[in-house]
């Protein structure tokens, strides 16, 4: 038992437990190897309230793993040889465990009772950890909140993850998913709304870190927000946006104008005609009905982001995270230089997506090299850290030739989006249309139709 649980004992508050259920679990294991396997998939020795029961549990599993018979005599003998028999009592106690079992066929049920009560005890322990954090009153409030929320969240989300699995089991699950995808029951990834990009990437995949990078004024924030718009409004997937550059109000106005196809400069005018008002009203209704959550803390770090995302995931089942942008983030820890700090942030974003099993789109700046040589960006242009290239599952570069050649009508409105890295698939270029006045990207095939 932990110190927190022991403290409750001293206060005459016995933590939740059931000796009968624990004894029934152990008795079932001694009576049936099938029950032993079933129980071992649900419990660990840490789930037992009584330490002697945990010892018997581990001993039975050790014998089974060695191919030895598991019964009261073999368990008692192994404990005796290890000098631990006195800790559980004697041979008669182990023998009597079998008589406490109504039927080993119910072993799973007994194990679930033990696990449920163990979870309640962990909740008590987590409450003690939260109290300890509060009394310690650390200077870093974000870290304190993350520790407190993490303690509770770990209890709520507790599950055993087997790291070694037979390929036959994995193959069965894989084919089930493939069948559902082929029948249109599930999507292979979250669609961005850009047909050619989705065809190349199969959409935004769970746990992936997607880096959208470009030089200033190329439209990297616009692309990220356009994807957020489509995912939330059309795909009905909740989206969290962490904006370190723009305020929440500014970002909302930008998304509104982009969806309404209204030049944001018009909003500064004292007169808006009925058509503009109608388009703004329609767009506002569509965005309001979507689940989009915006945080504009300009100094947010990974820990605070994780804390906020944990609540959003629990309350709203967030399916996509957007961070704008990496280079504005701060690390809560000290680093020797900025390169190490960016590497820490990049890794933190990758772990964030993996832990919550959702895609993370991180906007990133590029070095000035593409600008110096008037060329399209390459992976080595990622600013301040090669770790971004290493951590990212997907890297998308944006290049708009019209920024450098404004007199050329052939390149006006054309955006070259290059998937430069794709950990699990092909790379290559994708053409999009960019309407600068609306800060909006469109599928390239729709360019002429939108102009007419």
NUBATI-519896 format. One record per residue (C-alpha): chain; x, y, z. Coordinates in steps of 0.001 Angstrom, whole numbers, m for minus. Layout:
<zapas>
A, X, Y, Z
...
</zapas>
This chain:
<zapas>
A, 0, 0, 0
A, 1132, 3570, m677
A, 1776, 6110, 2094
A, m1413, 7941, 1137
A, m3512, 4779, 1461
A, m1789, 3974, 4767
A, m2658, 7470, 5980
A, m6321, 6753, 5362
A, m5954, 3543, 7376
A, m4613, 5558, 10317
A, m7673, 7792, 10092
A, m9951, 4725, 10434
A, m10954, 5026, 6776
A, m10259, 1673, 5150
A, m9542, 2076, 1445
A, m11909, 258, m918
A, m11041, m3434, m1186
A, m12552, m6912, m1130
A, m10666, m9752, 493
A, m13259, m12178, m864
A, m12701, m11063, m4456
A, m8910, m11203, m4102
A, m9066, m14684, m2569
A, m11431, m15834, m5333
A, m9020, m14559, m7976
A, m6078, m16411, m6444
A, m8114, m19565, m5854
A, m9242, m19549, m9486
A, m5632, m19250, m10634
A, m4683, m22284, m8534
A, m7577, m24329, m9912
A, m7431, m23470, m13605
A, m4631, m22468, m15980
A, m7260, m20915, m18252
A, m8440, m18739, m15372
A, m4814, m17818, m14641
A, m4342, m16542, m18194
A, m7629, m14604, m18107
A, m6752, m12949, m14811
A, m3198, m12080, m15884
A, m4639, m10042, m18774
A, m6620, m7880, m16347
A, m4564, m7533, m13173
A, m1037, m6885, m11991
A, 274, m7524, m8499
A, m142, m3784, m7777
A, m3927, m4190, m7973
A, m4090, m6276, m4791
A, m4822, m4574, m1481
A, m3199, m7272, 628
A, 533, m7556, 9
A, 552, m11309, 655
A, m2016, m11727, m2113
A, 200, m9765, m4491
A, 3087, m12082, m3592
A, 1031, m15217, m4292
A, m152, m13717, m7587
A, 3400, m13001, m8775
A, 4597, m16441, m7677
A, 1810, m18206, m9581
A, 2614, m16224, m12726
A, 6323, m16981, m12343
A, 5648, m20720, m12167
A, 3309, m20596, m15141
A, 5841, m18649, m17199
A, 8478, m21297, m16427
A, 6185, m24092, m17583
A, 5834, m25462, m14057
A, 2516, m26655, m12598
A, 632, m24074, m10552
A, m1031, m25427, m7416
A, m907, m24741, m3650
A, 2114, m27007, m3144
A, 4272, m25583, m5959
A, 3418, m22010, m4981
A, 4226, m22676, m1320
A, 7484, m24434, m2221
A, 8695, m21577, m4425
A, 7844, m19046, m1718
A, 9677, m21189, 861
A, 12788, m21427, m1338
A, 12782, m17626, m1646
A, 12321, m17160, 2098
A, 8933, m15502, 1588
A, 6487, m18159, 2790
A, 6102, m16563, 6215
A, 4956, m13328, 4551
A, 1820, m15055, 3260
A, 1192, m17211, 6320
A, 1696, m20901, 5680
A, 827, m23707, 3253
A, m2636, m24138, 4713
A, m3589, m20531, 3835
A, m2648, m21074, 181
A, m4497, m24404, 158
A, m7633, m22825, 1614
A, m7734, m20261, m1206
A, m9150, m22908, m3546
A, m12082, m23588, m1251
A, m13016, m19885, m1307
A, m13822, m20006, m5035
A, m17478, m20554, m6005
A, m16310, m21403, m9556
A, m13132, m20567, m11498
A, m15327, m19912, m14544
A, m16068, m16503, m12993
A, m12389, m15568, m12648
A, m12696, m12592, m15017
A, m15540, m11157, m12977
A, m13579, m11506, m9723
A, m10577, m9857, m11378
A, m12677, m6930, m12598
A, m13947, m6367, m9052
A, m10366, m6302, m7769
A, m9282, m3915, m10520
A, m12228, m1561, m9934
A, m11461, m1302, m6233
A, m7760, m828, m6998
A, m8729, 2085, m9245
A, m10648, 3676, m6373
A, m7536, 3365, m4221
A, m5462, 4985, m6950
A, m7961, 7812, m7031
A, m7404, 8324, m3305
A, m3660, 8303, m3897
A, m4009, 10784, m6760
A, m5982, 13104, m4492
A, m3101, 12987, m2046
A, m647, 13883, m4812
A, m2802, 16828, m5838
A, m2895, 18042, m2246
A, 882, 17666, m1971
A, 1375, 19771, m5110
A, m859, 22469, m3660
A, 914, 22542, m301
A, 4301, 22630, m2005
A, 3176, 25766, m3899
A, 5801, 25558, m6661
A, 6660, 28699, m8613
A, 5765, 27124, m11948
A, 1971, 27139, m11859
A, 1645, 25501, m15285
A, 3835, 22612, m14152
A, 1853, 22275, m10913
A, m1464, 22157, m12781
A, m61, 19649, m15238
A, 1093, 17394, m12391
A, m2242, 17670, m10600
A, m4364, 17056, m13676
A, m2021, 14328, m14841
A, m2442, 12430, m11568
A, m6234, 12365, m11913
A, m6184, 11802, m15666
A, m3876, 8801, m15296
A, m6443, 7136, m13041
A, m9336, 7908, m15388
A, m7483, 6698, m18456
A, m5780, 3680, m16879
A, m5425, 760, m19188
A, m2872, m1945, m19636
A, m1046, m1765, m22931
A, 604, m4925, m24099
A, 3727, m3977, m26038
A, 4220, m7410, m27579
A, 1414, m8689, m29786
A, 1190, m11609, m32187
A, 1113, m10567, m35839
A, m1955, m12759, m36408
A, m3887, m10564, m33956
A, m2582, m7387, m35571
A, m3408, m8725, m39043
A, m6996, m9402, m38039
A, m7433, m5830, m36785
A, m5681, m4444, m39864
A, m8025, m6245, m42249
A, m11057, m5177, m40238
A, m9951, m1543, m40646
A, m9214, m2012, m44353
A, m12652, m3511, m44895
A, m14327, m616, m43102
A, m12321, 1890, m45159
A, m13203, 140, m48442
A, m16890, 133, m47504
A, m16774, 3793, m46540
A, m17584, 3082, m42883
A, m14473, 4895, m41651
A, m12025, 7322, m43244
A, m8336, 6480, m43527
A, m7573, 9944, m42130
A, m9188, 13323, m41505
A, m9781, 15086, m44814
A, m8230, 18543, m45216
A, m10633, 19603, m47965
A, m7826, 19770, m50528
A, m8461, 16834, m52843
A, m4979, 16382, m54310
A, m3322, 16792, m50919
A, m5675, 14243, m49343
A, m5034, 11819, m52196
A, m1284, 12073, m51628
A, m1380, 11846, m47822
A, m4602, 9863, m47195
A, m5648, 12677, m44873
A, m4410, 13692, m41432
A, m3468, 10560, m39516
A, m3882, 10078, m35739
A, m738, 10887, m33691
A, 1044, 12449, m36688
A, 3010, 15688, m36385
A, 2342, 17708, m39547
A, 4610, 20702, m40106
A, 3399, 23477, m42435
A, 6380, 25700, m43246
A, 6995, 28749, m45414
A, 8616, 32165, m45514
A, 6500, 35136, m44304
A, 3457, 36125, m46424
A, 3303, 32763, m48197
A, 89, 31780, m46420
A, 1170, 29159, m43892
A, m1265, 30385, m41215
A, m4013, 30676, m43832
A, m3497, 27070, m44923
A, m3603, 25828, m41329
A, m6783, 27818, m40612
A, m8418, 26685, m43861
A, m7787, 23087, m42825
A, m9189, 23812, m39356
A, m12279, 25368, m40960
A, m12928, 22343, m43176
A, m12237, 19763, m40471
A, m14530, 21443, m37926
A, m17359, 22565, m40230
A, m17468, 19901, m42941
A, m15971, 16861, m41195
A, m17572, 17738, m37819
A, m14332, 17002, m35960
A, m13590, 19277, m32951
A, m10456, 21403, m33411
A, m8176, 23161, m30905
A, m6111, 26124, m32129
A, m3204, 27489, m30102
A, m2412, 30898, m31581
A, 780, 32494, m30305
A, 877, 35217, m32952
A, m2697, 36464, m33372
A, m5299, 37216, m30724
A, m8370, 34996, m30561
A, m10520, 37881, m31799
A, m8230, 38561, m34754
A, m8072, 34901, m35650
A, m11873, 34583, m35452
A, m12313, 37572, m37762
A, m9849, 36069, m40209
A, m11649, 32719, m40280
A, m14997, 34483, m40683
A, m13839, 36558, m43668
A, m12144, 33572, m45274
A, m15270, 31418, m45118
A, m17550, 34289, m46186
A, m15220, 35251, m49074
A, m15100, 38814, m47762
A, m11982, 40976, m47895
A, m11069, 41648, m44265
A, m10249, 45255, m45161
A, m13959, 45797, m45804
A, m14691, 45191, m42131
A, m12836, 48412, m41371
A, m15344, 50311, m43494
A, m18318, 52045, m41917
A, m20552, 50748, m44705
A, m21163, 47111, m45619
A, m23775, 46275, m48248
A, m26516, 43692, m47712
A, m24720, 41015, m49720
A, m21617, 41245, m47522
A, m23702, 41169, m44350
A, m25549, 38081, m45589
A, m22337, 36236, m46419
A, m20848, 37148, m43041
A, m24009, 36034, m41278
A, m24091, 32692, m43098
A, m20406, 32055, m42405
A, m20823, 33005, m38746
A, m23646, 30498, m38390
A, m21566, 27712, m39915
A, m18544, 28457, m37733
A, m20648, 28844, m34601
A, m22166, 25400, m35106
A, m18690, 23877, m35333
A, m16511, 22864, m32386
A, m13513, 25187, m32626
A, m11607, 26196, m29508
A, m8992, 28971, m29574
A, m6258, 29700, m27042
A, m4233, 32866, m27659
A, m1731, 32691, m24797
A, 1380, 34104, m26476
A, 3778, 32493, m23988
A, 2318, 28995, m23804
A, 4640, 26014, m23392
A, 4218, 22290, m23897
A, 3146, 21560, m20307
A, 403, 24179, m20272
A, m706, 23123, m23740
A, m895, 19501, m22600
A, m2918, 20496, m19546
A, m5439, 22471, m21600
A, m5620, 19844, m24307
A, m6273, 17149, m21723
A, m9408, 18987, m20591
A, m10514, 19665, m24169
A, m10003, 16018, m25099
A, m12029, 14829, m22122
A, m14846, 17354, m22516
A, m15059, 17750, m26307
A, m13099, 14833, m27821
A, m10745, 17091, m29773
A, m9654, 15456, m33036
A, m7127, 17983, m34388
A, m4656, 20433, m32842
A, m3133, 23423, m34625
A, m150, 25361, m33242
A, 765, 28724, m34806
A, 3704, 28757, m34638
A, 6602, 26639, m33296
A, 9245, 29382, m33090
A, 7047, 31509, m30798
A, 6686, 28746, m28221
A, 8667, 28734, m25000
A, 10168, 25757, m23254
A, 9515, 25493, m19522
A, 13047, 24159, m19048
A, 16404, 25851, m19440
A, 18450, 24985, m22535
A, 21966, 25882, m23604
A, 20771, 27440, m26845
A, 17721, 28111, m29000
A, 18369, 25079, m31197
A, 18060, 22771, m28191
A, 14939, 24614, m27055
A, 13231, 24225, m30440
A, 14236, 20555, m30473
A, 12576, 20110, m27070
A, 9406, 21862, m28261
A, 9311, 19828, m31473
A, 9640, 16580, m29552
A, 7011, 17741, m27084
A, 4512, 18358, m29891
A, 5216, 14920, m31334
A, 4637, 13249, m27959
A, 1496, 15342, m27479
A, m59, 13955, m30646
A, 977, 10418, m29827
A, m331, 10507, m26251
A, m3735, 11889, m27278
A, m3785, 9935, m30565
A, m4673, 12987, m32652
A, m2907, 14792, m35508
A, m1018, 17979, m34626
A, m450, 20643, m37291
A, 2464, 22888, m36323
A, 3195, 26004, m38369
A, 6907, 26739, m38731
A, 9126, 29473, m40101
A, 11902, 28876, m42601
A, 15393, 30321, m42777
A, 16096, 33125, m45249
A, 17920, 30846, m47706
A, 14954, 30369, m50082
A, 14481, 34142, m50184
A, 18163, 34800, m50912
A, 18224, 32484, m53902
A, 14599, 32899, m55013
A, 13985, 29174, m54910
A, 11465, 26745, m53474
A, 12198, 25634, m49889
A, 13858, 22351, m49002
A, 14090, 20401, m45736
A, 17375, 21999, m44671
A, 15630, 25394, m44631
A, 13612, 24551, m41509
A, 14602, 27256, m39082
A, 16670, 26707, m35930
A, 16476, 22946, m35710
A, 16915, 19769, m37710
A, 14875, 18118, m34960
A, 11688, 19432, m36590
A, 12560, 17472, m39722
A, 13287, 14387, m37635
A, 10151, 14545, m35460
A, 7656, 15456, m38182
A, 5693, 12706, m39890
A, 4612, 15054, m42664
A, 6301, 18267, m43823
A, 4473, 20600, m46201
A, 6182, 23599, m47801
A, 4277, 26494, m49375
A, 5781, 28520, m52207
A, 4028, 31284, m54122
A, 6070, 32488, m57068
A, 3945, 35637, m57389
A, 5630, 37016, m54257
A, 8881, 37267, m56258
A, 7442, 37841, m59742
A, 4419, 40099, m59330
A, 4281, 41060, m63025
A, 3855, 37480, m64213
A, 140, 36771, m64743
A, 855, 33062, m65243
A, 1786, 32559, m61593
A, m769, 34911, m60064
A, m2917, 33112, m57516
A, m957, 29871, m57834
A, 416, 28167, m54745
A, 2895, 25317, m54965
A, 2477, 23056, m51962
A, 5232, 20476, m51678
A, 4955, 17419, m49441
A, 8688, 17179, m48790
A, 8523, 14466, m46148
A, 5936, 11750, m45629
A, 6977, 9110, m43141
A, 4349, 6609, m44230
A, 3735, 7461, m47860
A, 4721, 9281, m51042
A, 6022, 12817, m51371
A, 5466, 15274, m54175
A, 3984, 18593, m55315
A, 365, 19710, m55076
A, m1026, 22801, m56796
A, m3549, 25007, m55022
A, m5139, 28344, m55777
A, m4636, 31139, m53244
A, m7087, 34023, m52949
A, m4981, 36527, m51026
A, m7859, 38965, m50486
A, m9735, 36245, m48571
A, m6664, 34482, m47096
A, m8110, 31329, m48587
A, m6673, 28346, m50439
A, m8782, 26443, m52969
A, m8432, 23249, m54949
A, m6542, 24155, m58125
A, m9156, 22604, m60413
A, m11709, 25124, m59128
A, m9576, 28144, m60010
A, m11280, 29094, m63283
A, m14784, 28429, m61914
A, m14156, 30745, m58968
A, m12873, 33505, m61245
A, m15979, 33443, m63465
</zapas>
